[in-house]
Amino acid sequence: MFVQSIASFIPNQQTMKTIFSILILAGLLSMNISARNKADKCFRPKEIKKAMNKAAEWQLAHPKHELYDWTNGAFYAGLSMAYKTTGNQNLLDGMMKMGEANKWRGGPRLFHADDYAICQTYVDLFRIKEDQAMIQPFIDKMEDFLKTPFPVKGIEQITWWWCDALFMAPPAFVKLSVTTGDKRYMEKSDQLYHECYNLLYDKEEHLFSRDLGYVIKGDANDRREANGKKIFWSRGNGWVMGGLALVLSELPKDYKERAFYETLFREMAEKIASLQQEDGLWRASLLDPASYPGGEASGSGFYTYAMAWGINNGLLNREKFFPVVRKAWKGMNNLIQADGHVGWCQPIGADPKKNFSAESWEVYGTGAFLLAGSEVIKLK
């Protein structure tokens, strides 16, 4: 009787198989939860700030280019957002040192948009420190800019004939307008922005050609990618998207041209979202990703920033764009290397190229990453 009682507690072969199957499923479920938790870790505010600080401090410790250069204009735009996000005093100190070293001046060229990119950080610092010396050189240069006719030469019939310009100058011009109350700066930006838009924006593809060399009739190279598609450079369009978010974050809600910028932003966001690759990133050539393996940091960073900003500010549908941004931020975090540098950044150029790797970094790639983090952290 006792033996029979014990035997009744011993599972038969079928029961053992069932128990074994349940244990395997439980183990797999646990592994999946663990993997998901690890992947989702990059969305925790503490982890976002940690990644931003790590990338920012590494970049400050590894300077590159003249401090007034457009490359640093993009980096310090990101650094300014990173300071607002993290409150890290080292980042504010880095911006102050840069401004003092530049004597609060932009680049030397009067009409070249690139030489105004760094000036938006001066306005950001003025808003913190309220020291007129930080923006007076910018104001003085703008006065010269407004009263001096643009010297038309050759095929350069307009002032801003390359799409990168739409990140470099408009945010700085608009910030100065809003800060000083002088609308002439944003009105001039509108004029030049529309000229560039009319020249370079492809209304079928909803993307910008890089410069006038791609759109001039009769140009010897009807430039195409290997798959026959038009060439649309990822970082070039990233410059535009990032610049649009920066401009829209400053423009008054009732500004006469705001609807134009909002419409352009939405059109481009729809197109860019449709071109995201499986790893969450974008390739150097938007319409021929197969020819350019490897997600590119700078274009991807600007898109992540712009679309996260669009969600946070009600310009983009959250249900549609949140998964895109989420996937993109995971991809961006895979680009950060152990020492803190943002890898897989295409070097300086004007078109898609394959010449980058995990060791490839540039200051504007770090700037794009910091801008992205500053908006991703706000997503609910």
C-alpha positions in Angstrom: 0.0 0.0 0.0 2.8 2.4 0.9 4.7 1.5 -2.3 1.5 2.1 -4.3 1.1 5.5 -2.7 4.7 6.6 -3.5 4.3 5.3 -7.1 1.3 7.5 -7.6 3.5 10.6 -7.1 6.0 9.5 -9.7 5.2 11.2 -13.1 4.8 9.0 -16.1 6.7 9.5 -19.3 4.0 11.8 -20.9 3.9 14.0 -17.8 7.7 14.2 -17.8 7.7 15.4 -21.5 5.1 18.0 -20.6 7.0 19.3 -17.6 10.2 19.4 -19.7 8.4 21.4 -22.5 7.1 23.9 -20.0 10.6 24.4 -18.5 12.0 25.0 -22.0 9.3 27.5 -22.8 9.8 29.2 -19.5 13.5 29.4 -20.1 13.0 30.9 -23.6 10.5 33.4 -22.3 13.0 34.4 -19.6 15.7 34.8 -22.2 13.4 36.9 -24.4 12.4 39.1 -21.5 16.1 39.5 -20.5 17.1 40.4 -24.1 14.1 42.9 -24.4 15.0 44.5 -21.1 18.6 44.9 -22.2 17.5 46.4 -25.5 15.0 48.7 -23.8 17.7 49.9 -21.3 18.8 52.5 -23.8 15.4 54.3 -23.3 15.7 54.8 -19.6 16.4 58.5 -18.8 19.4 57.6 -16.7 20.9 55.6 -19.5 20.2 58.3 -22.1 21.9 60.9 -20.0 24.8 58.5 -19.4 25.3 57.9 -23.1 25.0 61.6 -23.9 27.6 62.6 -21.3 29.9 59.9 -22.4 29.8 60.9 -26.0 30.0 64.7 -25.2 32.9 64.4 -22.8 34.8 62.2 -25.2 34.3 64.7 -28.0 35.4 67.6 -25.9 38.6 65.8 -25.0 39.2 65.1 -28.8 38.8 68.5 -30.5 38.9 68.7 -34.3 38.8 71.6 -36.8 38.7 75.3 -36.1 36.3 76.0 -33.3 34.3 78.4 -35.5 34.0 75.8 -38.3 30.6 74.5 -39.4 31.6 71.0 -38.2 31.8 72.4 -34.6 28.7 74.4 -35.2 26.8 71.1 -35.4 28.7 69.6 -32.4 28.1 72.6 -30.1 24.4 72.8 -31.2 24.2 69.2 -29.8 26.3 70.1 -26.8 24.0 72.9 -25.9 21.0 70.5 -26.0 22.9 68.0 -24.0 23.7 70.5 -21.3 20.0 71.4 -21.1 19.2 67.7 -20.8 21.8 66.5 -18.3 22.8 69.7 -16.4 26.4 68.6 -16.8 28.6 71.6 -15.8 31.5 70.3 -17.9 29.4 70.7 -21.1 28.6 74.3 -20.2 32.2 75.0 -19.4 33.2 73.5 -22.8 30.8 75.8 -24.6 32.1 78.9 -22.7 35.7 78.0 -23.5 34.8 77.7 -27.2 33.0 81.0 -27.3 35.9 82.8 -25.5 38.5 81.2 -27.8 36.5 82.4 -30.8 35.9 85.8 -29.3 32.3 85.2 -29.9 32.7 85.4 -33.7 31.6 83.1 -36.5 33.7 82.2 -39.4 35.3 84.9 -41.6 33.1 84.7 -44.7 30.1 87.1 -44.8 27.8 85.2 -47.1 28.7 81.6 -46.5 26.1 79.9 -44.4 28.7 77.6 -42.8 30.3 80.5 -41.0 27.1 81.2 -39.0 26.5 77.7 -37.7 28.5 78.2 -34.5 26.6 81.5 -33.7 23.4 79.6 -32.6 25.4 78.4 -29.6 26.4 81.9 -28.7 22.7 82.8 -28.6 22.0 79.8 -26.4 24.8 80.9 -24.0 23.5 84.5 -24.0 20.1 83.2 -22.9 21.9 81.6 -19.9 24.5 84.3 -19.0 22.8 87.5 -20.4 26.1 88.9 -21.5 25.7 91.1 -24.6 29.3 90.5 -25.6 28.3 86.9 -26.5 26.0 88.0 -29.4 27.2 91.5 -30.3 29.7 90.2 -32.9 26.9 88.2 -34.5 24.6 91.2 -34.6 27.4 93.3 -36.1 28.0 90.7 -38.8 24.3 90.4 -39.6 24.1 94.2 -40.1 26.9 93.9 -42.7 25.2 90.8 -44.2 21.9 92.6 -44.6 23.3 95.8 -46.3 25.8 94.1 -48.6 24.6 92.8 -52.0 25.4 89.2 -52.7 28.2 89.0 -55.3 26.7 86.8 -58.0 29.4 84.8 -59.7 29.2 82.0 -62.3 26.5 79.5 -61.6 26.1 80.6 -58.0 23.1 82.8 -58.6 21.7 82.5 -55.1 23.3 82.8 -51.7 22.5 79.3 -50.3 22.9 76.8 -53.2 23.7 73.7 -51.2 21.2 71.9 -48.8 23.6 71.8 -45.8 23.2 75.6 -45.6 19.7 75.1 -44.3 21.1 73.7 -41.0 24.0 76.1 -40.8 22.4 79.5 -41.0 18.6 79.6 -40.5 18.6 78.3 -36.9 21.2 81.0 -35.9 19.3 83.8 -37.8 15.9 82.8 -36.3 17.4 82.5 -32.8 18.9 85.9 -33.0 15.6 87.3 -34.2 13.6 85.8 -31.4 16.2 86.9 -28.8 16.7 90.5 -30.0 13.2 91.1 -31.3 14.6 92.1 -34.7 12.5 90.3 -37.3 14.8 91.3 -40.2 17.1 88.3 -39.5 14.3 85.7 -39.7 12.8 87.5 -42.7 16.2 87.3 -44.5 16.5 83.7 -43.6 13.0 83.1 -45.1 14.0 84.7 -48.4 17.2 82.7 -48.7 15.6 79.5 -47.5 12.9 79.7 -50.2 15.5 80.3 -52.9 17.3 77.1 -51.8 14.1 75.2 -51.5 13.0 76.2 -55.0 16.4 75.2 -56.4 17.0 71.8 -54.7 13.8 70.3 -53.3 12.4 67.4 -55.4 8.6 67.7 -55.0 8.2 64.1 -56.2 10.7 62.4 -53.9 10.2 64.9 -51.0 14.0 65.1 -50.6 16.7 67.7 -51.3 19.5 67.3 -53.9 22.8 68.1 -52.3 23.6 71.2 -54.4 23.0 73.0 -57.7 25.4 70.6 -59.5 22.7 67.9 -59.3 19.9 70.1 -60.8 21.4 72.3 -63.4 19.9 71.5 -66.8 22.5 70.1 -69.2 24.9 69.0 -66.5 27.2 66.4 -68.0 26.4 63.9 -65.3 22.7 63.0 -65.0 23.8 61.6 -61.6 22.3 58.3 -60.7 23.0 55.5 -58.3 23.9 52.0 -59.3 20.2 51.0 -59.1 19.3 53.9 -61.5 17.7 56.0 -58.7 18.4 59.7 -58.2 21.2 60.5 -55.7 19.9 61.8 -52.4 22.6 62.1 -49.8 21.5 61.0 -46.3 23.5 63.5 -44.3 22.5 66.3 -46.7 18.9 65.6 -46.0 19.7 65.1 -42.3 21.1 68.6 -42.2 17.8 69.9 -43.6 15.6 67.9 -41.2 17.7 68.8 -38.2 17.7 72.5 -39.2 13.9 72.4 -39.7 13.4 71.1 -36.1 15.7 73.8 -34.8 14.0 76.6 -36.7 10.5 75.4 -35.8 11.4 75.2 -32.2 12.1 79.0 -32.3 9.6 80.4 -34.8 6.5 82.1 -33.2 3.3 80.1 -33.6 1.7 82.9 -35.6 4.7 83.6 -37.8 3.6 84.2 -41.4 5.9 81.5 -42.9 5.5 78.8 -40.2 3.0 76.8 -42.2 5.6 76.4 -45.0 8.2 75.0 -42.6 5.7 72.7 -41.0 4.5 71.3 -44.3 8.0 70.7 -45.5 8.9 69.0 -42.2 6.0 66.6 -42.4 6.6 65.8 -46.1 10.2 65.0 -45.5 9.5 63.0 -42.3 7.1 60.8 -44.1 9.6 60.0 -46.8 12.6 59.5 -44.5 10.6 57.2 -42.2 9.8 55.0 -45.3 13.5 54.7 -46.0 14.6 53.4 -42.6 16.6 50.1 -42.7 16.2 47.0 -40.6 18.8 48.0 -38.1 16.9 51.3 -37.4 19.4 53.4 -39.3 19.7 55.1 -42.7 22.3 54.5 -45.4 24.6 57.1 -47.0 22.5 57.0 -50.1 18.8 57.2 -49.3 17.4 55.6 -52.5 20.1 53.0 -53.0 20.8 51.5 -49.5 22.1 48.2 -51.0 25.1 50.0 -52.5 26.1 51.5 -49.1 26.2 48.9 -46.4 26.4 50.0 -42.8 24.2 52.5 -41.0 25.6 56.1 -41.1 25.7 58.0 -37.8 25.3 61.6 -38.8 22.3 61.4 -41.1 20.6 58.8 -38.8 21.2 61.0 -35.8 19.6 64.1 -37.4 16.6 62.1 -38.5 16.2 60.6 -35.0 16.3 64.0 -33.5 13.9 65.6 -36.0 11.3 62.9 -35.8 11.4 62.7 -32.0 11.1 66.4 -31.9 8.1 66.2 -34.3 6.4 63.7 -32.0 7.1 65.7 -28.9 5.7 68.9 -30.5 2.6 67.4 -32.1 3.7 67.7 -35.7 4.0 64.0 -36.3 1.6 61.2 -35.5 2.9 59.4 -32.5 1.4 56.0 -33.4 3.1 56.0 -36.8 6.5 57.6 -35.9 7.2 56.4 -32.4 8.2 52.9 -33.6 10.5 54.5 -36.2 12.2 56.7 -33.5 12.4 53.8 -31.1 14.1 51.6 -33.6 16.4 54.4 -34.7 17.6 55.2 -31.1 18.4 51.5 -30.5 20.4 51.6 -33.7 22.2 54.8 -32.7 23.2 53.3 -29.4 24.9 50.5 -31.3 27.2 53.1 -33.0 28.8 54.3 -29.7 32.1 52.6 -29.1 33.6 51.6 -25.8 35.7 54.7 -25.4 32.7 57.0 -26.0 33.1 58.1 -29.6 30.2 57.8 -32.0 31.5 55.6 -34.8 30.2 54.8 -38.3 30.2 58.5 -39.2 30.8 59.4 -42.9 33.8 61.8 -43.1 33.4 65.3 -44.6 32.0 65.2 -48.1 29.2 66.2 -50.4 27.8 62.9 -51.6 27.3 59.3 -50.5 30.4 57.3 -50.0 31.4 53.9 -48.4 34.5 55.3 -46.6 33.5 54.9 -43.0 33.6 52.2 -40.2 33.3 51.8 -36.4 36.5 53.9 -36.1 35.2 56.8 -38.2 34.1 59.7 -36.2 33.4 63.4 -36.7 32.3 66.2 -34.4 29.0 66.6 -36.3 28.2 62.9 -35.8 28.5 63.5 -32.0 26.4 66.6 -32.3 23.7 64.7 -34.2 23.7 62.0 -31.5 23.4 64.5 -28.7 20.5 66.3 -30.5 18.7 62.9 -30.8 19.1 62.0 -27.2 17.8 65.4 -26.1 14.4 64.6 -27.7 14.3 60.9 -27.3 14.4 61.4 -23.5 11.2 63.4 -23.6 9.2 60.7 -25.4 6.4 59.3 -23.2 
